[in-house]
Amino acid sequence: MFRNVAELVARAESKQVKIAEIMIQQEMGFSGLPREKIIEKMDTNLTVMEQAIERGLKGVQSVTGLTGGDAVLLQQYIQTGKALSGNLLLDAVSKAVATNEVNAAMGVICATPTAGSAGVVPGTLFAVKEKLHPTRLEMIEFLFTSAAFGFVVANNASISGAAGGCQAEVGAASGMAAAAIVELAGGTPTQAAEAMAITLKNMLGLVCDPVAGLVEVPCVKRNAMGASNALTAADMALAGITSRIPCDEVIDAMYRIGQSMPSALRETAEGGLAATPTGRRLEAEIFGSFK
């Protein structure tokens, strides 16, 4: 079993296999299931992700009315040809938003690594799919690669907003996605780790401050920013840019930052955006309507 990113990369490079393969082998060892069953289970997750994106892009609305329809607006904007960020990046953003809007509308999603951060990995995967044209198996491997990095974060820091702030949720998801994008694009295990480090560095200190305690505001839009961060970091790593701080040290820094973060900024809805006048007003309106 690998315990950190350094061991994960070393194992992949020594065996001359993808990081995805290392994760598949580990899952086989943990579960006792054959490779075919492990692949089948991840294929099911991929199908759930695809269906969530499709549903979100048709337009959904949450019960509270706080979120919904933004994924559709982004797709319409892309079609105007006026987008400044580039179509692939905005497509990833829209698909990340679509996933989280489905989550907020009580739809079925795949937590990657959590429900609140579930948009980043599938959003980026189904966007780069249009450019890289991966096989179904390569898309499944994308999820195993992201899972490998998520495994390290979960075991050395946290993937819980309540424990470490949103850096532990959307931050982790963004790093997972960046690493997987690199591998899907033909990058090396080392480059995947660099992408993870670059991504996570830029999300350190991100607080978890859900308005009214709901996974809607600002969670949905943070997935959008997480997707764009992941794509940018992946391109930087593929260009040969490296992180001056090793990936495992970045993860450790995230853990220590989360530990020092006040509880008001760790999913309690007692600080940050949740504590703004508008945040409090929305909370009163939402829960007042359910009395």
N, C-alpha and C positions, 0 to 999 in steps of 0.2 A: 504494500500500500504506500502511495506517495503521501507525504505529510505537508509539503509546501510546493510552491511553484518551481523552485530550483530542482527539486527531486523529480517533479513531473516532466520538466523539460529535459533533464538529463536522461531519464528513462526513455523518452520518445526518441531522443537523438542517438542513444546507444543502440537501440533496437531498430533505428531507422524506420520508424513508423509515425503515423500521425498521433497527435495528442488524443484525438477521438478514440483511436485503437487502445491506448492505455486505459482510458476510462471504461471502454467496453469490457476489457479484460478484468478490470477491477470489479465491475458490476457482476460479471460471471462468477468471480470468486466469492463475493459477498452473498449473492443470492442462490448460488448453486444451479442457476438456470443455464441452459445452453445458449449459445450466441443467437440463434434464431429467435428465441423467446425474448431476449434482451432487445434485439432490434425491433421486434414486433411491438413491444411495449412502448418504445420511443416513437415508433411510427404512429401509434395511437395518439400520443401527445402532439405530434406534428399535425395530425388531422384536426384535433381540437383547436390548435392555433390557427390553422387555415380557415376553419369555419367561423371562428370568432372575428377574424379580420373581414371576411366576406359579409358577416352580419353587420359589423360596425360601419363598413363602407356604404351600406344601404341606408344607414341613419337609425340611430337609437336614442332614447332619452331616458335618463334616470328618473326614479320615482320622485326625487326631490326637485328635479328640474335644474339642478346645479350644473349638470354636464350632459352633453349629447349634441350630435350634429357637426362637431368641429372637424371630424375626419372627412366628412362630405365636403365641407367648405374648402378644405385643403386640396382635395382632388379636383374640385371645380377651379380653384385658383391655378393649379398646375396646367389645366387645359387651356387657360388663357394665353399661355406662353410668356407671361410677364414675371414669372418667378425668378428671384434674384439668387436663391440658394442652389439652384440646380434641381432637375427633376428627380434624380435618384434619391438625393437627400430628403427632399420634401415628401417623396413617396414613402420613405421609411418612417418619417415623422407621422404622416397621416395614418399609416398602418399601425404604428405604436399607439397613437391616440384612439384608433378604432377599437383596438383590443381592450384598452382601459375603459372606454365608454361602454363596451359590452359588460365588463366587470361591474361598473357602477349601475348598469341597468339590470343587474342580477342574472346576467347570462353566464354561460359556461366558458371558462378560460383555463389556461394551464399556468400555474404559478411558476414564474421563472425569474428569480427564485421565490418571489412572493406574489400574491395577488395584486398588491399595490404597485409592483414593478413589472407586471406581466407583459407589458407592451414592447419593451426594448428589444428583446431577443427575437421574437417573431416579426416585429416591425422591420428590423434591419434584414433579417433573413429573406423575407418575401419581397423586399425591395431589391436586394442585390441579386436575387434569383433572376430578375428581368435582364440583368447585365451579364452574369456569369453562366447562366443556364445549367445549373447543377442537376445531376440525377437525383432521384428520390433518395437513394442511399447517401449521397453526399449531403443532402439536406438533413438527413437523420444524423449523420456524423457531425454536422454543424452543432446540433443540440448536445451531442456527447462532449464536444470540445468546450462548449459554454458550461456544461455541467461540471467538467473537471475543474475549471477555475472557480466555479461557484462552490464546489466541494471544499476547496482550499480556504476560501473566505469564511464559509460556515464553520469550519473547524479551527480556524486561527483568529477569527474576529467575530463577526456577526452578520446575519442577513435580516435582522429584525429592526424595524424602525423604533420599536419600544426600547430596544437595548442600545442601539447605536445611531439613531437618527436616520434620515433618508439616505445619507451616504451609504448606509449598510443595505439599503434596498435598491433604489434606482442607481446608486453608485455601483454596487456590486453587479447589477444587471447590465449596466453599460460596459463595464470591464469584461464581463463574460461575453457579451456580444462582440466587442472589439476583437478579442482574441479569436473568436470563431470566424469572424469575417476574414481575418488575416489568413487563417488556415484554409478556408474555402477558396481564397484568391491565390493560393499557391505559396504562401509565406511559410517560413520555417517555424518550428516550435519556439525558438528564441524570439523571433519577431512577434509571435502571438503573445508572449509574456511581456514584451516591451509595450505592445498595444494596451494590454490590461493595466500596466503600470501608469502609462500616460493618461489613460481614461480616468482611472481612480484618483490620481493626483488632483485632477481638475474638479473633483466632486467632494473632496475632503471638507468636512465641516458642514455639509448640507443637512439642515435640520428637518425633523418630521413634525409638521404643524398643521394637520388636517382640520380644515374649517368644519365646525360642528362635529368633529370626531369621525367624519366620513371619508372614505377613500375616493374623493372626487376632486376637491380643490385644496391644494394645488397639484395633487398627485397625477392627474391625467396629463397636464402640461409638462410636468417634470419628466414623464416618460418621453415626451416629444424631445425635450432637450437632451435626455440621456441617449436617444437614438442618434441624434446629430453629433453628439460628443463621441459616440462609439465609432461612427463612420470616419470622422476626422482623425481620431487617434489611429485607426486601422491604416488609413492612408499614410500617416506620418511614419508608422512602423514599417510599412511596405516600402517607403522611400528610403529607409535606412536610418531613420532618426531613432535614437535610443533615450531611455529615461536615465538620468544621472542617479536616481535613487532606485535600487533594485525592487522588483515587484513585491517580494516578500516583506521588505521593509516598508513599502507603501501600505500594504495590508495591515501590518503591525501598527503603523501610525494611525490608520483608520480606527483600529480597535481602541487605541489609547485616547484618541479624540472623542470617540463615542462614550468612553468611560467618564470623561471629564465634562461631558455635555449635561447641562441641567435638565431635570425631568420635564420641565415645562416645554422643552424642545424635542422631546422623545415620545411622540404619538399621544400625548395626553390632551392635546387641544387647549393647553393652558397658556401657550406663548406663540410668538411668531405671527403668521398671518391669521391664525385662529383667534388671536386676541385683539385684532384690529377692530375698530368700530363696526366696519362692514361685516367682518367675520362673526362678531357677536350678534349683529342684527340678523344675519342669515340663520344662525343657530336658533335664535328665538323664533324666527318665522317657521323654520322647518319642524322643530319639535313642538311648536305651538299647534301646527296643523294636524298633528297626530294625536292630540289630546282628546 
